[in-house]
Amino acid sequence: MAYRHRCGACGFTTRWTSRSEAEDLSVAHYADRHPGLVPGGIVEMNRRNPRTIGYAAPLGLVFLVLFLIVASCLR
């Protein structure tokens, strides 16, 4: 699972990462951009595995194979 923090004072969001790293990035953002404010905002969770390649790569591979088949038939 991946996490990211959204700043409660501005539009900043951390990248999708581990829970502890997202929290560290949020605290560092507040220290840099909003000194004196207590870190807050929203924590978002992504239940999908952030390291997966999704459907784009396998779908692209299928189209490439189909293209090669069609190209070889046209010769």
C-alpha positions in Angstrom: 0.0 0.0 0.0 1.2 3.5 -0.8 0.5 6.8 1.0 0.7 10.5 0.2 -0.1 13.6 2.3 -2.0 16.7 1.1 -1.1 19.9 2.8 -3.9 21.6 4.7 -2.6 25.1 4.1 -1.7 25.0 0.4 -2.0 22.6 -2.6 1.2 20.6 -2.0 1.1 16.8 -2.1 3.8 14.4 -1.4 4.6 11.6 -3.9 3.2 8.1 -3.4 5.5 6.4 -1.0 5.7 4.5 2.3 3.7 5.8 5.2 6.7 6.9 7.2 8.4 8.6 4.3 5.2 10.5 3.3 4.8 11.7 6.8 8.5 12.8 6.9 8.0 14.7 3.6 4.9 16.4 5.0 6.6 17.5 8.2 9.6 18.8 6.1 7.2 20.7 3.9 5.4 22.4 6.9 8.8 23.3 8.4 10.0 24.9 5.2 6.8 26.5 3.9 4.6 27.0 7.0 6.8 27.5 10.0 4.8 27.7 13.2 1.9 25.7 11.9 1.2 22.2 13.2 1.4 19.7 10.2 -2.1 18.7 9.1 -4.0 18.0 6.0 -5.2 14.7 4.5 -3.6 11.3 4.2 -4.5 9.4 1.1 -4.0 5.6 0.7 -3.5 3.8 -2.6 -4.4 0.1 -1.9 -2.9 -0.9 -5.3 0.7 -1.9 -5.5 2.6 1.2 -6.7 5.3 -0.9 -8.2 3.0 -2.7 -10.7 3.2 -1.7 -14.4 -0.6 -1.7 -14.8 -2.3 -2.6 -18.1 -0.4 -0.2 -20.4 2.7 -2.4 -21.0 0.9 -5.7 -21.6 -1.6 -4.0 -23.8 1.2 -2.4 -25.8 2.9 -5.8 -26.1 -0.3 -7.3 -27.5 -0.6 -4.5 -30.1 3.0 -5.0 -31.1 2.6 -8.7 -31.6 -0.6 -8.1 -33.7 1.2 -5.5 -35.7 4.1 -7.9 -36.4 1.7 -10.6 -37.4 -0.1 -8.4 -39.8 3.1 -7.0 -41.2 4.5 -10.5 -41.9 1.3 -11.5 -43.6 1.5 -8.5 -46.0 4.9 -9.5 -47.4 
